[in-house]
Amino acid sequence: MNRYLINLSYIGTRFRGIQRKIDKSAGQFKDPYTVQGVIEEALLKLRPVNEPILKLSSRTDTGVHALHNTVHVDLQRPNGKPYDADRITKVLNRAFEKDAQSLRILSTMHVPLTFHARLCAKSRTYLYRLAVLKREYSCTSGGQQPHARFIPIEEQDRCYFVGHPRFDIHTFATVARMFEGMHDFRTFMAVAKGNPRQQEAMHSLRSIDQITVNTGQTMTTVFNREQTERYYDFWDVRIRGRSFLYRQVRRMVGAWVAAAEGRITERDIYRMLTVPSPNSWCSNVFVAPAYALYLCHVEYDSFPTATMGSFLEQLRNRKTELQRTETTVTYMDGSRKIFRNNCEIDAPPRLGFIVDNSPDQVPACIVSQFLYLGSQDCVRQEVLEKYGITHLLSVGIETPPFEECAKRGQAKIECKFVECLDLPETNLSEVLAITNDFIDDCREQGGRVLVHCNAGVSRSTSVVVGYLMERRDQSFLQAFGMVKSKRPCVKPNAGFIKQLKQLQS
């Protein structure tokens, strides 16, 4: 058996995505309407002994194009020798031309059996193309009648044409840059049927390496180019990351377009990103169309040659360099075994634990009768009444107004929202300048203040520790130790801890 990496490109207009559908009752079957099905059918022309089944590096939806995508396939030749890589490319492209498929094999490589097209990928780069109607033409009647506007036929189903008169590309680029780095993109994840992994807590955590918004170009011919450039400005949006969720890129671009058109605000984008939940999705945001999305590049660190030893042989050769270790196995009945140096011994008993899924509705009292710390679960009318809270300081997550107090004739709770991202690069001193004054105002009025963020772990903890350091003359160790003793789960991010330690100097 030999493994081959296939680099390919395709126009996804007539394909129902890249992945072949599987009927679980009938097993594998031919699917001429997907990229995978067309390639697997063409690979049969090589007459391999085994049935060729592709392993995809990236899955694209219906209508999404690919300038460079990769798959790998295992093929066994009848005589046992490997296929010539160039012959595989030629046979496949000849079959695609005969069937008039918008699919092209760029190259084929012979790779070792340890290589995997998806797992070995270092990053993936997507391109989304926008064509924005210039403002002087969007104010005319053509701006109110989208079907009467000029759209070049060469760009049909290749680019997203936007004709909103207030579209601001600078706002688009500003909100797009907020998505760089590690975030929980659950708000921007579409639910895929038959994928139980999407319910896992860490499944929607992804990192975006870079987002750029640059001036693009039209793909029209010389006859239409002058008229196209007179009406439209083209923009290329490039998004690079290791992996993406189902329809994540299209939903993100749709939110950025809504912000650029003024249908939602930057604060709405901030809330959708920092409060990850399907309920955070704004109802007036539309998912960007698939036909303007391109998978541009799948990057690998390197391609090892197929003649190198197997992965098992490499492990055996380096076995003497490995440190001795032990493995602890916990069985269903709670018993534990330790495997060390090919010996099995009983592990000492230990206390068990119970997962607590109940709401975190008990704020920690940091300073008696004055300063409290908790999560957003504490922001409930009954909890605030129980602890006599008069001031509410929300750090990074905005809470709805409390109108029930006025109806019941109770004193109105004074609320303060401070924007703060839970990122190491966030300037904590700017946040403390606002929060410390609010907490001092509460103290002068003889009230009680509850400081909270989303989980009451990082942002609100840093605000409370900073207040104790700056207004109560405590050192970092004293302030953090006090907060930790009252709420053991606190853990500010590394950037906040570094900035708090710098306050001492």
C-alpha positions as CSV (number, residue, x, y, z in Angstrom):
1,M,0.0,0.0,0.0
2,N,1.3,3.5,-1.0
3,R,0.0,6.9,0.1
4,Y,-0.3,9.9,-2.2
5,L,-0.9,13.5,-1.5
6,I,-3.1,15.2,-4.2
7,N,-3.1,19.0,-4.6
8,L,-6.2,20.2,-6.4
9,S,-8.3,23.2,-7.2
10,Y,-12.0,23.5,-8.2
11,I,-14.9,25.8,-8.8
12,G,-17.6,24.8,-6.3
13,T,-20.6,26.2,-8.1
14,R,-21.8,22.9,-9.5
15,F,-20.6,20.7,-6.6
16,R,-22.5,19.9,-3.4
17,G,-19.4,20.5,-1.4
18,I,-16.2,18.5,-1.3
19,Q,-17.2,15.7,1.1
20,R,-19.1,12.7,-0.3
21,K,-22.3,11.9,1.5
22,I,-22.5,8.6,3.3
23,D,-25.7,6.6,3.7
24,K,-25.1,4.7,7.0
25,S,-27.7,2.1,6.0
26,A,-26.2,1.4,2.6
27,G,-22.5,2.2,3.3
28,Q,-20.3,3.8,0.7
29,F,-21.8,4.7,-2.7
30,K,-21.0,6.8,-5.7
31,D,-21.6,10.5,-5.5
32,P,-21.0,12.4,-8.7
33,Y,-22.1,15.7,-7.3
34,T,-19.2,16.2,-4.8
35,V,-15.5,16.7,-5.4
36,Q,-14.6,13.6,-3.3
37,G,-17.0,11.4,-5.3
38,V,-15.7,12.6,-8.7
39,I,-12.1,12.0,-7.7
40,E,-12.7,8.6,-6.3
41,E,-14.6,7.6,-9.4
42,A,-11.7,8.8,-11.6
43,L,-9.1,7.0,-9.5
44,L,-10.7,3.7,-10.5
45,K,-9.3,4.2,-14.0
46,L,-5.9,3.4,-12.4
47,R,-7.3,-0.1,-11.6
48,P,-6.0,-0.3,-8.0
49,V,-6.5,-3.5,-6.0
50,N,-8.2,-1.6,-3.1
51,E,-11.2,0.8,-3.2
52,P,-9.8,4.4,-3.2
53,I,-11.2,6.5,-0.4
54,L,-10.0,10.1,0.0
55,K,-9.0,11.7,3.3
56,L,-9.7,15.5,3.1
57,S,-7.6,18.2,4.6
58,S,-10.4,20.8,4.6
59,R,-14.1,20.5,4.0
60,T,-15.8,23.2,1.9
61,D,-19.6,23.8,1.7
62,T,-21.8,23.9,-1.4
63,G,-20.7,26.7,-3.7
64,V,-17.3,27.4,-2.0
65,H,-14.3,27.4,-4.4
66,A,-10.7,26.2,-3.8
67,L,-7.6,27.5,-5.4
68,H,-5.6,25.0,-3.4
69,N,-6.9,22.1,-1.4
70,T,-5.3,18.8,-0.5
71,V,-6.4,15.2,0.0
72,H,-4.5,11.9,0.4
73,V,-5.4,8.5,-0.7
74,D,-4.0,5.0,-0.3
75,L,-3.6,3.0,-3.5
76,Q,-2.3,-0.6,-4.0
77,R,-1.1,-1.4,-7.5
78,P,-1.7,-5.0,-8.8
79,N,2.1,-5.6,-9.2
80,G,2.9,-4.1,-5.8
81,K,5.0,-1.3,-7.1
82,P,4.0,2.4,-6.5
83,Y,2.2,4.4,-9.1
84,D,4.1,7.2,-10.9
85,A,2.9,10.5,-9.3
86,D,2.7,12.3,-12.7
87,R,0.7,9.5,-14.2
88,I,-2.0,9.9,-11.4
89,T,-2.2,13.6,-12.2
90,K,-2.6,13.0,-15.9
91,V,-5.2,10.3,-15.6
92,L,-7.3,12.3,-13.3
93,N,-7.2,15.5,-15.3
94,R,-8.0,13.6,-18.5
95,A,-11.1,12.1,-16.8
96,F,-12.2,15.5,-15.5
97,E,-11.9,17.1,-19.0
98,K,-13.9,14.3,-20.5
99,D,-16.7,14.7,-18.0
100,A,-16.5,18.6,-18.2
101,Q,-15.8,18.9,-14.5
102,S,-14.6,22.2,-13.0
103,L,-11.9,20.4,-11.2
104,R,-8.1,20.3,-11.8
105,I,-5.3,18.3,-10.1
106,L,-2.3,20.6,-9.6
107,S,0.2,17.9,-8.5
108,T,0.6,14.5,-6.9
109,M,3.2,13.5,-4.4
110,H,4.2,10.1,-3.0
111,V,4.3,10.5,0.8
112,P,4.9,8.0,3.8
113,L,2.0,6.2,5.4
114,T,2.4,8.3,8.5
115,F,1.3,11.5,6.6
116,H,-2.2,12.7,7.0
117,A,-3.6,15.5,4.9
118,R,-5.8,17.0,7.7
119,L,-3.8,16.2,10.8
120,C,-0.4,17.4,9.4
121,A,-1.7,20.7,8.1
122,K,-0.1,23.7,9.7
123,S,-2.5,26.4,8.6
124,R,-5.3,27.1,6.1
125,T,-5.9,30.5,4.4
126,Y,-9.3,31.6,3.1
127,L,-10.1,34.4,0.8
128,Y,-13.4,36.3,0.7
129,R,-14.0,38.7,-2.2
130,L,-16.2,41.8,-1.9
131,A,-17.3,44.2,-4.6
132,V,-18.6,47.4,-3.0
133,L,-20.7,49.8,-5.1
134,K,-19.1,53.2,-5.0
135,R,-21.0,55.8,-3.0
136,E,-21.8,58.1,-5.9
137,Y,-23.7,55.3,-7.6
138,S,-25.3,53.8,-4.5
139,C,-27.4,57.0,-3.9
140,T,-29.1,56.7,-7.3
141,S,-32.1,54.6,-8.1
142,G,-29.8,51.7,-9.0
143,G,-28.8,51.6,-5.4
144,Q,-32.5,50.8,-4.5
145,Q,-33.0,48.2,-7.2
146,P,-30.2,45.5,-6.9
147,H,-31.5,43.6,-9.9
148,A,-31.1,46.7,-12.1
149,R,-27.4,47.2,-11.3
150,F,-24.6,46.3,-13.6
151,I,-22.8,43.1,-12.5
152,P,-20.2,41.7,-14.9
153,I,-21.0,38.2,-16.0
154,E,-17.4,37.0,-15.3
155,E,-17.9,37.7,-11.6
156,Q,-21.3,35.9,-11.4
157,D,-21.0,33.5,-8.4
158,R,-17.4,34.5,-7.9
159,C,-17.8,37.7,-5.7
160,Y,-20.2,39.2,-3.2
161,F,-21.6,42.4,-4.5
162,V,-22.6,44.9,-1.8
163,G,-24.7,48.0,-2.7
164,H,-25.4,49.5,0.7
165,P,-25.0,53.3,0.5
166,R,-23.4,53.6,4.0
167,F,-21.0,50.7,3.7
168,D,-17.7,51.7,5.5
169,I,-14.7,49.5,4.7
170,H,-12.8,51.0,7.6
171,T,-15.4,49.8,10.1
172,F,-15.3,46.4,8.3
173,A,-11.5,46.2,8.8
174,T,-11.7,47.4,12.4
175,V,-14.2,44.8,13.6
176,A,-12.4,42.1,11.6
177,R,-9.2,42.7,13.5
178,M,-11.0,42.0,16.8
179,F,-11.2,38.3,15.8
180,E,-7.5,37.7,15.6
181,G,-6.1,35.5,18.3
182,M,-7.6,32.7,20.4
183,H,-11.4,33.0,21.0
184,D,-14.5,30.8,21.6
185,F,-16.3,31.1,18.2
186,R,-19.5,29.3,19.4
187,T,-21.6,32.3,18.3
188,F,-20.2,32.0,14.8
189,M,-20.5,28.2,14.5
190,A,-23.4,26.7,12.5
191,V,-24.8,23.4,13.9
192,A,-24.0,20.4,11.7
193,K,-26.3,17.4,11.9
194,G,-24.7,14.2,13.0
195,N,-21.6,15.8,14.7
196,P,-21.7,15.2,18.4
197,R,-18.3,16.8,18.9
198,Q,-19.7,20.2,18.4
199,Q,-21.4,19.9,21.9
200,E,-18.0,19.6,23.6
201,A,-16.9,22.6,25.7
202,M,-13.5,23.1,23.9
203,H,-14.7,22.3,20.4
204,S,-15.5,25.9,19.4
205,L,-12.1,27.2,20.7
206,R,-10.1,28.3,17.7
207,S,-7.1,30.6,17.0
208,I,-7.0,33.0,14.0
209,D,-3.4,33.9,13.1
210,Q,-4.1,36.8,10.8
211,I,-6.9,38.8,9.1
212,T,-6.1,41.3,6.4
213,V,-8.4,43.5,4.3
214,N,-6.6,44.7,1.1
215,T,-7.6,46.3,-2.2
216,G,-8.6,43.6,-4.7
217,Q,-8.9,43.4,-8.4
218,T,-11.7,42.4,-10.8
219,M,-11.5,39.2,-12.8
220,T,-13.4,40.6,-15.7
221,T,-12.1,40.6,-19.3
222,V,-10.9,43.8,-21.0
223,F,-14.3,44.5,-22.5
224,N,-16.0,44.7,-19.1
225,R,-13.1,45.9,-16.9
226,E,-13.5,49.6,-17.5
227,Q,-17.2,49.7,-16.6
228,T,-16.7,47.3,-13.7
229,E,-13.9,49.4,-12.1
230,R,-16.1,52.6,-12.6
231,Y,-18.9,51.2,-10.5
232,Y,-17.2,48.9,-7.9
233,D,-14.3,48.8,-5.4
234,F,-13.0,45.3,-4.9
235,W,-11.6,44.1,-1.5
236,D,-9.8,40.9,-0.6
237,V,-10.4,39.6,2.9
238,R,-7.8,37.0,3.9
239,I,-8.2,34.8,7.0
240,R,-5.4,32.4,8.1
241,G,-5.7,29.9,10.9
242,R,-5.0,26.3,11.7
243,S,-8.6,25.1,11.6
244,F,-12.1,26.6,11.4
245,L,-15.6,25.6,12.5
246,Y,-18.5,24.7,10.3
247,R,-19.4,27.9,8.3
248,Q,-17.4,30.0,10.7
249,V,-15.7,32.2,8.0
250,R,-19.0,33.0,6.3
251,R,-20.8,33.9,9.5
252,M,-17.9,36.1,10.6
253,V,-17.9,37.9,7.3
254,G,-21.6,38.3,7.4
255,A,-21.3,40.0,10.9
256,W,-18.5,42.3,9.6
257,V,-20.7,43.4,6.6
258,A,-23.6,44.1,8.9
259,A,-21.4,46.3,11.1
260,A,-20.0,48.1,8.0
261,E,-23.5,48.8,6.8
262,G,-24.6,50.1,10.2
263,R,-27.2,47.3,10.9
264,I,-25.3,46.4,14.1
265,T,-22.7,48.2,16.2
266,E,-19.2,47.4,17.2
267,R,-20.5,46.7,20.7
268,D,-22.8,44.0,19.2
269,I,-19.8,42.4,17.5
270,Y,-17.9,42.6,20.8
271,R,-20.8,40.9,22.7
272,M,-21.1,38.2,20.0
273,L,-17.4,37.4,20.4
274,T,-17.0,37.6,24.2
275,V,-20.3,35.9,25.1
276,P,-20.0,32.7,23.0
277,S,-23.5,31.3,22.6
278,P,-26.0,30.7,19.7
279,N,-28.3,33.1,21.5
280,S,-25.7,35.9,21.1
281,W,-26.2,35.9,17.3
282,C,-27.9,39.1,16.1
283,S,-31.1,38.3,14.2
284,N,-30.5,41.0,11.6
285,V,-27.1,39.6,10.6
286,F,-27.1,37.4,7.4
287,V,-24.6,34.7,6.6
288,A,-22.3,35.8,3.8
289,P,-22.9,33.8,0.6
290,A,-20.7,30.8,-0.2
291,Y,-19.9,31.7,-3.8
292,A,-17.5,34.5,-2.8
293,L,-15.4,32.2,-0.5
294,Y,-12.1,30.6,-1.7
295,L,-9.8,28.2,0.1
296,C,-6.5,29.6,-1.1
297,H,-3.8,27.5,0.6
298,V,-3.2,24.6,2.9
299,E,0.2,24.8,4.4
300,Y,2.4,22.0,5.7
301,D,5.7,22.2,7.6
302,S,7.5,19.9,5.2
303,F,6.8,16.8,3.1
304,P,9.0,13.9,4.2
305,T,10.0,11.4,1.5
306,A,8.2,8.1,1.2
307,T,11.5,6.1,1.6
308,M,12.0,7.0,5.2
309,G,11.3,4.4,7.8
310,S,7.9,3.9,9.4
311,F,6.9,5.8,12.4
312,L,7.1,2.6,14.5
313,E,10.7,2.1,13.4
314,Q,11.6,5.6,14.4
315,L,10.2,5.1,17.8
316,R,12.1,1.9,18.2
317,N,15.3,3.6,17.2
318,R,14.8,6.3,19.8
319,K,13.5,4.1,22.6
320,T,16.8,4.2,24.5
321,E,16.6,8.1,24.6
322,L,13.1,8.1,26.3
323,Q,12.8,8.8,30.0
324,R,11.3,6.1,32.1
325,T,7.7,6.8,33.0
326,E,4.6,5.2,34.4
327,T,0.9,5.1,33.4
328,T,-2.1,5.1,35.8
329,V,-5.2,3.5,34.5
330,T,-8.6,4.1,36.2
331,Y,-11.2,1.4,35.6
332,M,-15.0,1.7,35.5
333,D,-15.4,0.3,39.1
334,G,-13.0,3.1,40.4
335,S,-10.0,0.8,40.9
336,R,-6.6,2.2,39.7
337,K,-3.6,0.4,38.4
338,I,0.0,1.7,37.8
339,F,2.0,0.2,35.0
340,R,5.7,0.8,35.5
341,N,8.6,-1.0,33.7
342,N,6.3,-3.7,32.4
343,C,5.0,-4.3,36.0
344,E,1.4,-3.8,37.2
345,I,0.8,-2.6,40.8
346,D,-2.2,-1.3,42.6
347,A,-2.5,2.5,43.0
348,P,-3.2,4.0,46.4
349,P,-6.9,5.0,46.9
350,R,-7.8,8.6,46.5
351,L,-10.8,10.8,47.2
352,G,-13.4,11.2,44.4
353,F,-15.1,14.3,43.2
354,I,-18.5,15.4,42.0
355,V,-18.9,17.8,39.0
356,D,-20.9,20.8,40.1
357,N,-23.1,22.1,37.3
358,S,-25.2,24.4,39.5
359,P,-25.2,28.2,38.9
360,D,-22.4,30.2,40.7
361,Q,-24.8,32.4,42.6
362,V,-22.8,33.1,45.8
363,P,-20.5,36.1,45.6
364,A,-17.3,36.1,47.6
365,C,-17.1,38.9,50.2
366,I,-13.7,40.4,49.8
367,V,-14.1,43.4,52.1
368,S,-16.8,42.9,54.8
369,Q,-20.1,44.7,54.1
370,F,-18.6,46.5,51.1
371,L,-16.8,44.7,48.3
372,Y,-18.0,41.5,46.6
373,L,-16.7,39.4,43.7
374,G,-18.6,36.9,41.6
375,S,-19.6,35.7,38.1
376,Q,-22.5,36.8,35.9
377,D,-24.7,34.1,37.6
378,C,-24.8,36.4,40.7
379,V,-26.5,39.2,38.7
380,R,-30.0,38.1,39.7
381,Q,-32.5,40.2,41.5
382,E,-32.9,37.7,44.4
383,V,-29.1,37.5,44.9
384,L,-28.6,41.2,44.9
385,E,-31.4,41.7,47.4
386,K,-30.0,39.0,49.7
387,Y,-26.5,40.6,49.9
388,G,-27.8,44.2,49.9
389,I,-25.9,45.1,46.7
390,T,-26.4,48.8,45.8
391,H,-23.7,49.1,43.0
392,L,-23.0,46.7,40.2
393,L,-19.7,46.9,38.3
394,S,-19.7,44.8,35.1
395,V,-16.3,44.1,33.6
396,G,-16.3,43.1,29.9
397,I,-19.9,41.8,29.9
398,E,-22.9,44.1,30.0
399,T,-26.0,43.2,32.0
400,P,-29.6,44.2,31.3
401,P,-31.1,47.1,33.3
402,F,-32.9,46.2,36.6
403,E,-36.4,47.6,36.1
404,E,-38.1,45.4,38.7
405,C,-36.6,47.4,41.6
406,A,-38.5,50.5,40.6
407,K,-41.7,48.6,40.3
408,R,-41.4,47.2,43.8
409,G,-40.5,50.6,45.3
410,Q,-36.9,49.5,46.1
411,A,-33.8,51.6,45.7
412,K,-32.5,51.4,42.1
413,I,-29.2,49.6,41.7
414,E,-26.5,51.8,40.2
415,C,-24.8,49.9,37.3
416,K,-21.5,50.5,35.5
417,F,-20.2,48.7,32.5
418,V,-16.5,48.8,31.6
419,E,-15.2,47.3,28.3
420,C,-12.4,44.9,28.9
421,L,-11.2,41.9,26.8
422,D,-9.8,39.0,28.6
423,L,-6.5,39.2,26.7
424,P,-3.0,39.6,28.0
425,E,-2.4,42.7,25.8
426,T,-5.4,44.6,27.3
427,N,-4.3,47.8,29.1
428,L,-5.4,47.1,32.7
429,S,-4.4,50.5,34.0
430,E,-7.0,52.2,31.8
431,V,-9.7,49.9,33.2
432,L,-8.6,50.4,36.8
433,A,-8.8,54.2,36.4
434,I,-12.6,53.8,35.8
435,T,-13.3,50.9,38.1
436,N,-11.5,52.3,41.2
437,D,-13.4,55.6,41.0
438,F,-16.7,53.7,40.8
439,I,-15.8,51.5,43.8
440,D,-14.7,54.6,45.8
441,D,-18.0,56.3,45.0
442,C,-19.9,53.3,46.4
443,R,-17.7,53.3,49.6
444,E,-18.4,57.1,50.1
445,Q,-22.2,56.4,49.8
446,G,-22.0,53.6,52.3
447,G,-23.2,51.0,49.8
448,R,-22.1,47.6,48.7
449,V,-20.6,46.8,45.3
450,L,-20.5,43.6,43.3
451,V,-17.7,43.3,40.8
452,H,-18.3,40.6,38.1
453,C,-17.3,39.5,34.6
454,N,-18.4,36.3,32.7
455,A,-17.0,33.7,35.1
456,G,-15.6,35.8,37.9
457,V,-12.1,34.3,37.3
458,S,-9.9,36.7,35.4
459,R,-11.2,40.2,34.5
460,S,-13.2,41.0,37.7
461,T,-10.5,39.4,39.8
462,S,-7.9,41.7,38.3
463,V,-10.1,44.7,39.0
464,V,-10.6,43.8,42.7
465,V,-6.8,43.0,43.2
466,G,-5.9,46.3,41.5
467,Y,-8.3,48.2,43.8
468,L,-6.8,46.6,46.9
469,M,-3.3,47.5,45.7
470,E,-4.0,51.1,44.6
471,R,-6.6,52.2,47.2
472,R,-5.8,50.0,50.2
473,D,-2.0,50.0,49.9
474,Q,-1.6,46.3,49.7
475,S,1.1,44.4,47.8
476,F,0.3,42.1,45.0
477,L,0.8,39.0,47.1
478,Q,-1.3,40.4,49.9
479,A,-4.2,41.4,47.6
480,F,-4.1,38.3,45.5
481,G,-3.8,36.1,48.5
482,M,-6.8,37.7,50.1
483,V,-9.0,37.3,47.0
484,K,-7.7,33.7,46.5
485,S,-8.6,32.8,50.0
486,K,-12.2,34.1,49.5
487,R,-12.7,32.7,46.0
488,P,-10.3,29.8,45.2
489,C,-11.2,29.6,41.5
490,V,-9.7,33.0,40.6
491,K,-7.0,33.0,37.9
492,P,-6.2,36.2,36.0
493,N,-4.5,35.7,32.6
494,A,-0.7,36.0,32.5
495,G,-0.8,39.6,31.0
496,F,-3.0,40.8,33.8
497,I,-0.8,39.3,36.5
498,K,2.3,40.9,35.0
499,Q,0.6,44.4,34.9
500,L,-0.6,44.0,38.5
501,K,2.9,43.2,39.7
502,Q,4.1,46.3,37.9
503,L,1.7,48.5,39.9
504,Q,4.0,47.9,43.0
505,S,6.8,49.8,41.3
